[in-house]
Amino acid sequence: MNLIFLYKGLILGFSVAAPVGPIGILCINRTINKNYVSGLITGLGAATADLIYGLIAGFGLTIISDFLISHKLWIQIIGLAFLFYLGVKTLVKKKNEIKFDKSLHKGLFKDYLSTFILTITNPMTILFFIAVFAGLGLANTSNDKISAILLVLGMFFGSAIWWLILSGLSYNLKKRISKKILLRIDFLSGITIIIFGIYILIELMK
């Protein structure tokens, strides 16, 4: 049954999202600095970009995927520059900028857009989905397209479940910290994001 691909997608999406990378650091940091919704929206920005790339690969849109892969270096450089920007911005945050914002809507679009950009500037994600589809034996038939769509949707929801859990855990941590501790968390978050950026830069230069 096609629905089995939805279940496989849920497991795969959760597993891929779970390792804490720069998106996870941003999710934790924004949940603590702002609120639960901000952290969740941060994660969903990345999940949406994965969803788009998955659908491109699933529908066999080779013109788009070939273009992105052939220009992957410049696209990744843009994403890398944005990652360093977010890292430095988090690193140099001042104490008077920490407000423990409880608003459920303030800046949500920016939170969503930033992680969407970070993820969409990694065209190699398409190759990941192509490899997954090939590994599961999904060919270019109408029936397999349905299975591919269910798989991609499953991965999106699996990823969303992880961001739901991570932002929830981070929100519980928020209740136990002061602004002084949060300032240190911001500093460590910024350093970690920059380290991820340096690692990606080294990989690009190989």
C-alpha positions in Angstrom: 0.0 0.0 0.0 1.1 3.6 -0.7 0.5 4.6 2.9 3.5 2.6 4.0 5.6 5.3 2.3 3.9 7.9 4.6 5.0 5.9 7.6 8.5 5.4 6.3 8.7 9.2 5.6 7.6 10.0 9.2 10.4 7.8 10.6 13.0 9.2 8.1 12.0 12.8 8.6 12.2 12.5 12.4 15.6 10.7 12.1 17.1 13.3 9.7 15.9 16.3 11.7 16.9 15.0 15.2 20.7 15.5 15.1 21.2 19.1 16.4 22.9 21.3 13.7 22.7 25.0 13.1 18.9 24.9 12.6 18.5 23.0 15.9 20.7 25.6 17.7 18.5 28.4 16.3 15.3 26.6 17.3 16.6 26.2 20.9 17.9 29.8 21.1 14.7 31.4 19.7 12.4 29.3 21.9 14.4 30.5 25.0 14.7 34.1 23.8 11.1 34.4 22.6 8.5 31.6 22.9 7.5 28.1 22.0 5.9 29.1 18.7 9.0 30.9 17.5 11.1 27.8 18.1 8.6 25.6 16.2 8.3 28.0 13.3 12.1 28.1 13.1 12.2 24.4 12.6 9.2 24.4 10.1 11.1 26.8 7.9 13.7 24.2 7.3 11.1 21.4 7.0 9.3 23.4 4.2 12.5 23.8 2.2 13.1 20.1 2.5 9.5 19.5 1.4 10.0 21.7 -1.8 13.3 19.9 -2.7 11.6 16.5 -2.1 8.7 17.4 -4.4 11.1 18.6 -7.1 13.0 15.3 -6.9 9.8 13.3 -6.6 8.2 14.8 -9.7 11.4 14.3 -11.6 11.8 18.0 -12.4 15.3 17.5 -13.8 15.5 21.0 -15.3 15.2 22.6 -11.9 17.4 20.0 -10.0 20.1 20.1 -12.7 20.2 23.9 -12.5 20.4 24.0 -8.7 23.1 21.3 -8.7 25.2 23.0 -11.4 25.1 26.2 -9.5 25.4 24.6 -6.1 28.7 26.3 -5.2 27.3 29.9 -5.5 24.0 28.9 -3.8 25.9 27.3 -0.9 28.1 30.4 -0.6 25.0 32.5 -0.2 23.7 30.2 2.5 27.1 30.1 4.2 27.3 33.9 4.4 23.8 34.0 5.8 24.8 31.3 8.4 27.8 33.4 9.5 25.5 36.5 9.7 23.1 34.6 12.1 26.0 33.3 14.1 27.6 36.7 14.6 24.2 38.3 15.3 23.5 35.7 18.1 27.1 36.0 19.4 27.1 39.7 19.9 23.6 40.1 21.4 23.6 42.5 24.3 21.8 42.0 27.6 19.3 44.8 26.9 18.2 43.0 23.8 17.0 40.0 25.8 13.3 40.6 26.6 11.9 37.1 27.2 9.3 38.1 24.5 6.0 36.3 25.1 4.3 37.6 22.0 3.0 34.7 19.8 3.3 36.6 16.5 6.2 39.1 16.7 8.9 38.2 14.2 7.6 34.8 13.3 7.9 35.3 9.5 11.6 36.3 10.0 12.2 33.2 12.1 10.6 31.1 9.4 12.3 32.8 6.5 15.8 32.6 8.0 15.8 28.8 8.4 14.0 28.4 5.1 16.8 30.3 3.3 19.5 28.3 5.2 18.0 25.0 4.0 17.0 26.0 0.5 20.6 27.2 -0.2 21.7 23.6 0.1 20.9 22.1 -3.3 22.5 18.8 -2.3 19.3 18.0 -0.5 17.8 17.1 -3.9 20.5 14.4 -4.3 19.5 13.1 -0.9 15.9 12.7 -1.9 16.9 11.1 -5.3 19.0 8.6 -3.4 16.1 7.8 -1.0 13.7 7.4 -3.9 16.1 5.1 -5.7 16.8 3.1 -2.6 13.0 2.5 -2.1 12.6 1.5 -5.7 10.4 4.5 -6.7 10.5 4.8 -10.5 9.0 7.4 -12.8 5.5 6.0 -12.9 2.2 7.7 -11.8 1.8 5.2 -9.0 5.3 5.8 -7.7 4.8 9.6 -7.9 2.0 9.2 -5.4 4.2 7.1 -3.2 7.0 9.7 -3.5 4.7 12.5 -2.5 3.5 10.5 0.5 7.1 9.8 1.4 8.0 13.5 1.2 4.9 14.6 3.2 5.7 11.9 5.8 9.2 13.3 6.1 7.8 16.8 6.5 5.5 15.7 9.3 8.2 13.6 10.9 10.5 16.6 10.9 7.7 18.8 12.3 7.2 16.3 15.2 10.9 16.7 16.1 10.7 20.5 16.1 7.6 20.2 18.2 9.5 18.2 20.8 12.7 20.2 20.7 10.9 23.6 21.1 8.9 22.1 23.9 12.0 20.9 25.8 13.6 24.3 25.2 10.6 26.1 26.5 10.7 24.1 29.7 14.4 25.1 30.1 13.4 28.8 29.6 11.4 28.7 32.9 14.6 28.0 34.9 17.1 30.5 33.6 17.9 34.2 34.1 18.9 36.8 31.6 22.6 36.4 32.7 22.5 32.7 31.9 20.6 33.4 28.6 23.3 35.8 27.6 25.8 32.9 28.0 23.6 30.6 26.0 23.4 33.2 23.2 27.2 33.4 23.2 27.6 29.6 23.0 24.9 29.4 20.4 26.6 32.0 18.2 30.0 30.2 18.6 28.4 26.9 17.7 26.7 28.3 14.6 30.0 29.9 13.4 31.8 26.6 14.0 29.2 24.8 11.8 29.8 27.5 9.2 33.6 27.0 9.3 33.1 23.3 8.9 30.9 23.7 5.9 33.4 26.2 4.4 36.2 23.7 4.8 34.1 21.0 3.1 33.3 23.4 0.2 37.1 24.1 -0.3 38.0 20.4 -0.6 
